[in-house]
Amino acid sequence: MINKKGFIFMETILTIVVLTTTLVLLYGSYSQTLTNEKKKLYYDDISYIYKTLAIRDVFDKSVNNNKFNTAVDNASRNYYFYMFGSQSDIFDNNSLMQTARDLYHYEVLIYVPFANITTLKNCINTGSSTTDTKCRNSLEHLSDFADSSFNDYFKTINVNKNKVDSDKIKGILISLIYETKNGNEKIGQGGYETCLRQKIYQYFGVTNSTDTAKKNAVNNYYKQGLSFDMYCENAYYYSWVYL
């Protein structure tokens, strides 16, 4: 009688297939979880929706509607949106918008008419290979003020314009807020390392100590697995409201 030990070839192949399929499914689930968590952190967080609503209230009090409509029309020649800041000449009162900027740390505000939302999504999906001049202009303009996370965010926006008064509301207002992860004003370019060192020195009580003590503090920071990124690392946060 032949004594068969271990798996035969076919059983081995089936086992590999099952394990591979399981790993692929687990990886897909893990990737989706990370994506969802990113959305929760940076996309339409309730506190940032509140901030965007507050910004819109200040906008309504400050804007000159005739100048705004003219600016939107002019922008539509080259872009699928109108991007503006606190110092734009569409406002009768720039000081109110500047105060809102100081409070809520918005980098820019972006107005997208309802008619352009789907078009802009298609533009973003096409990317740099686009032959549409207006699309290319739009992508380049966005890249001047935000990283690719804005493009990822915009593709998540779903608007039901049938639920709003179309005679008064013609589009959406997106706030692009850029600040440190704990809500403070953004750290300037190249300021992350300086901020991190200061936080490390403060934590270990060596702000006014010798260079050797400071060096040891930095080594201890990494050995202990500490993180002060909430204080020192900038992040973009996005939310939108009807306008």
FIGUKE-587896 format. One line per 3 residues: number of its first residue (from 1); their letters; for each residue x, y, z of C-alpha. Coordinates in nm, 2 decimals. Each point is the difference from the previous one (the first is absolute). Example, Ala and Ser with C-alpha at 12.3 -4.5 7.8 and 13.67 -1.06 7.14 Angstrom:
BEGIN
1	as	1.23 -0.45 0.78  0.14 0.34 -0.07
END
This chain:
BEGIN
1	min	0.00 0.00 0.00  0.13 0.35 -0.09  0.03 0.23 0.30
4	kkg	-0.11 0.35 -0.12  0.14 0.28 0.21  -0.06 0.38 -0.02
7	fif	-0.19 0.18 -0.27  -0.02 -0.11 -0.35  0.08 0.26 -0.27
10	met	-0.36 0.10 -0.07  -0.08 0.05 0.37  0.31 0.22 0.03
13	ilt	-0.12 0.22 -0.29  -0.34 0.03 0.15  0.14 0.10 0.33
16	ivv	0.22 0.27 -0.16  -0.30 0.14 -0.19  -0.22 0.01 0.31
19	ltt	0.28 0.18 0.21  0.07 0.24 -0.28  -0.37 0.09 -0.05
22	tlv	-0.03 0.05 0.38  0.30 0.23 0.01  -0.13 0.21 -0.30
25	lly	-0.34 0.04 0.17  0.16 0.10 0.33  0.23 0.25 -0.18
28	gsy	-0.30 0.15 -0.18  -0.20 0.03 0.32  0.30 0.16 0.18
31	sqt	0.05 0.25 -0.29  -0.36 0.10 0.01  0.01 0.04 0.38
34	ltn	0.30 0.24 -0.04  -0.18 0.19 -0.27  -0.31 0.03 0.22
37	ekk	0.20 0.12 0.30  0.18 0.26 -0.22  -0.34 0.13 -0.10
40	kly	-0.11 0.02 0.36  0.31 0.19 0.09  0.02 0.25 -0.28
43	ydd	-0.32 -0.01 -0.20  -0.32 0.16 0.13  0.08 -0.03 0.36
46	isy	-0.29 0.15 0.20  0.22 0.27 0.15  0.12 0.11 -0.34
49	iyk	-0.35 0.00 -0.14  -0.09 0.23 0.28  0.30 0.22 -0.09
52	tla	-0.10 0.01 -0.36  -0.36 0.10 0.10  0.15 0.28 0.21
55	ird	0.22 0.11 -0.29  -0.30 0.00 -0.23  -0.19 0.23 0.24
58	vfd	0.29 0.24 0.00  0.02 -0.03 -0.38  -0.37 0.09 -0.03
61	ksv	0.05 0.31 0.22  0.30 0.12 -0.19  -0.04 -0.09 -0.37
64	nnn	-0.11 0.24 -0.27  -0.23 -0.23 -0.21  0.05 0.19 -0.33
67	kfn	0.38 -0.02 0.03  -0.03 -0.37 0.11  -0.21 -0.09 -0.30
70	tav	0.23 0.18 -0.24  0.31 -0.17 0.16  -0.17 -0.34 -0.04
73	dna	-0.08 0.07 -0.37  0.35 0.11 -0.07  0.15 -0.31 0.18
76	srn	-0.22 -0.23 -0.21  0.19 0.09 -0.31  0.31 -0.18 0.13
79	yyf	-0.11 -0.21 0.29  -0.28 -0.23 0.12  -0.02 0.19 0.33
82	ymf	0.07 0.34 0.16  0.27 0.01 0.26  0.04 0.29 0.24
85	gsq	0.14 0.12 0.33  -0.06 0.26 0.27  0.16 0.28 -0.20
88	sdi	-0.21 -0.05 -0.32  -0.16 0.32 -0.14  -0.34 -0.17 0.00
91	fdn	-0.05 0.11 0.36  -0.13 0.33 0.13  0.16 -0.08 0.34
94	nsl	0.33 -0.19 -0.02  0.06 0.03 0.37  -0.28 -0.24 0.09
97	mqt	0.13 -0.26 -0.24  0.36 0.05 0.14  -0.14 -0.05 0.35
100	ard	-0.16 -0.33 -0.11  0.32 -0.11 -0.16  0.19 0.07 0.32
103	lyh	-0.25 -0.20 0.20  -0.05 -0.29 -0.23  0.33 -0.01 -0.19
106	yev	-0.15 -0.05 -0.35  0.26 0.01 -0.27  -0.25 0.07 -0.28
109	liy	-0.37 -0.03 -0.07  -0.13 -0.17 -0.32  -0.34 0.06 -0.16
112	vpf	-0.11 -0.27 -0.24  -0.33 0.06 -0.19  -0.23 -0.31 -0.01
115	ani	0.05 -0.02 -0.38  0.37 -0.05 0.04  0.02 -0.26 0.28
118	ttl	-0.03 -0.31 -0.22  0.23 0.16 -0.26  0.27 0.08 0.26
121	knc	-0.02 -0.36 0.13  0.05 -0.13 -0.35  0.29 0.24 -0.04
124	int	0.16 -0.12 0.32  -0.04 -0.37 -0.11  0.17 0.08 -0.33
127	gss	0.29 0.17 0.17  0.31 0.15 -0.17  -0.07 -0.19 -0.32
130	ttd	-0.30 0.22 -0.08  -0.02 0.19 -0.33  -0.26 0.24 0.15
133	tkc	0.17 0.33 0.06  -0.25 0.11 0.26  0.05 -0.33 0.18
136	rns	0.38 0.04 -0.01  -0.03 0.35 0.13  -0.22 -0.11 0.28
139	leh	0.23 -0.28 0.11  0.30 0.23 0.00  -0.18 0.26 0.19
142	lsd	-0.11 -0.25 0.27  0.36 -0.13 0.03  0.12 0.35 0.09
145	fad	-0.21 -0.01 0.32  -0.05 -0.36 0.10  0.15 -0.35 -0.04
148	ssf	-0.17 -0.29 -0.18  -0.22 -0.06 0.30  -0.23 0.27 -0.13
151	ndy	-0.06 -0.20 -0.32  -0.07 -0.31 0.21  -0.24 0.20 0.21
154	fkt	-0.19 0.17 -0.28  -0.08 -0.34 -0.15  -0.18 -0.09 0.32
157	inv	-0.24 0.29 -0.03  -0.36 -0.09 -0.08  -0.24 0.29 -0.04
160	nkn	-0.38 -0.02 -0.02  -0.09 0.34 -0.14  -0.37 -0.09 -0.01
163	kvd	0.00 0.05 0.38  0.09 0.36 -0.02  -0.16 0.32 -0.13
166	sdk	0.16 0.01 -0.35  -0.10 0.37 -0.04  0.22 0.10 0.29
169	ikg	0.26 -0.28 0.02  0.21 -0.06 -0.31  0.29 -0.21 0.12
172	ili	0.22 -0.11 0.29  0.26 0.18 0.21  0.31 -0.21 0.10
175	sli	0.23 0.11 0.28  0.36 -0.11 -0.03  0.13 0.03 0.35
178	yet	0.37 -0.05 0.06  0.12 -0.02 0.36  0.19 -0.21 0.24
181	kng	-0.17 -0.33 0.11  -0.10 0.14 0.34  -0.17 0.30 -0.16
184	nek	0.26 0.27 0.03  0.11 0.23 -0.28  0.21 -0.18 -0.26
187	igq	0.38 -0.03 0.05  0.20 0.19 -0.26  0.20 -0.17 -0.27
190	ggy	0.30 -0.18 0.16  -0.14 0.06 0.34  -0.09 -0.36 0.09
193	etc	0.35 -0.09 0.12  0.03 0.32 0.21  -0.34 -0.05 0.16
196	lrq	0.09 -0.37 0.07  0.33 0.09 0.17  -0.17 0.26 0.21
199	kiy	-0.27 -0.24 0.12  0.26 -0.26 0.08  0.21 0.24 0.20
202	qyf	-0.31 0.12 0.19  -0.11 -0.36 0.07  0.33 -0.10 0.15
205	gvt	0.06 0.34 0.16  0.33 0.08 -0.18  -0.10 0.31 -0.18
208	nst	0.27 0.20 0.16  0.25 -0.29 0.05  0.32 -0.10 -0.18
211	dta	0.02 -0.13 -0.35  0.08 -0.34 0.15  -0.32 -0.01 0.21
214	kkn	-0.20 0.11 -0.30  0.15 -0.28 -0.22  -0.08 -0.25 0.27
217	avn	-0.35 0.13 0.02  -0.04 -0.06 -0.38  0.13 -0.35 0.03
220	nyy	-0.23 -0.08 0.29  -0.29 0.14 -0.20  0.05 -0.26 -0.28
223	kqg	0.09 -0.28 0.24  -0.33 0.05 0.20  -0.21 0.01 -0.32
226	lsf	-0.14 0.34 0.08  -0.18 0.21 -0.26  -0.06 0.38 -0.01
229	dmy	-0.14 0.00 -0.36  -0.33 0.13 0.13  0.18 0.32 0.09
232	cen	0.24 0.03 -0.29  -0.14 -0.17 -0.31  -0.23 0.18 -0.24
235	ayy	-0.30 -0.16 -0.16  -0.27 0.10 -0.25  -0.37 -0.03 0.11
238	ysw	-0.29 0.04 -0.24  -0.37 0.05 0.04  -0.28 0.15 -0.22
241	vyl	-0.33 0.17 0.04  -0.26 0.13 -0.24  0.04 0.36 -0.13
END
